[in-house]
Amino acid sequence: MSDPVRLLMTMAKAMSAMGLYKPGHPAREHAIDLAYEEVRALQRADRCPNFSFLGDEVVYGQAALRDLGNWDWGRKLASIGVQRLELVGEVSRDEWVGFLEDVVARLSSTSQQSTAEARPMARTNIRFGAIGIRGETQLSKEEHTRRNGSSAVLDLGEEADAVRWMHGEVATRGELPLIEAEAIVRSLSVAMHGDSQMVLPLLKLKEFDEYTTTHSLNVSVLTMALAEHIKLGGNDVRAFGVAGLLHDLGKVRVPKEILVKAGRLTDEERLVMQRHPVDGARLIVASDRKLDLAAVVAYEHHIMLDGNGYPRPHYHRGCHHASDLVHVCDVYDALRTTRPYRAAWESAKALAYIEERAGTEFEPKIARAFIEMMRSWDERVATADGTLARQAGET
């Protein structure tokens, strides 16, 4: 058993003992001592260890702890806002006991604390709190109103900043921050469901060089919405959302002057652009083998049903189901966005394009489901800058 796993297991036993015995009881003190010994042992190997508790998964640094899959204590910690735990300096026994007492008190409290209330406490060497942008609890209509002045307006600026940071990490360090990617998708899911009037939050492009950021968020949202529409399970919805978020990751390797070029690409520039699916898949696989699905989608999202598109596989085969979903969402958002070389298409025109090419470019059932979903939402689409646009007949 690895040191991180031993620490968490002894920590859980210590918290159980603290819930049963009063301070000073031998069983309580012994359990705390064992856990603290593991803290010191781990910090000798890793000066600043950090853990993340994501639903049924526990992550140490950027690696999932397979021995702790479906760990009940991980879900308990996340439920009280302790989604991330960091030991940032030499932890004293008093600090460790104080942290454990705080967690036990939260777990035993009858009042439900929100993620916002569970932000890191004022302890020098132990930090804990929520991961990501929004908490697991949904934003209320009143909170939307307080932040934005209208319950129908959603601000996704923090998510956009997080995506830009993530792309920067990949571009400069070649490492994909898996925890942050999953946190962004969870945050988008909360945003999608936080207000019944806000069926689909889509970012509007303010500058051409923001395209990759806003497009990644929009495709993730559209993909999760479509996955829900065709009644996929929650785990698949989130996994497909991560794949949608990362589908264009390879564009971090494309020079900016090509990405934002206003005119037609040269043959050489087009070849550079068309390398991004392969580059994206390689970046994802190199970062975490657990993201095989996202890597497949990054590779396949420009391959058409009839075998055209790019990259060209050595032999024609069907794409993964997730790639079929991301492909149609990718094309729709691209057509609906103003680009340096063309104006945005109206929704009706973009949907007509998808309908016409179902069976050649797009998987027919997925294309029909997407069109059905979008046309069922023709009342209004909320955008991050506060614009409410009619889907049908938008000018």
Disulfide bonds with the S-S distance in Angstrom:
none
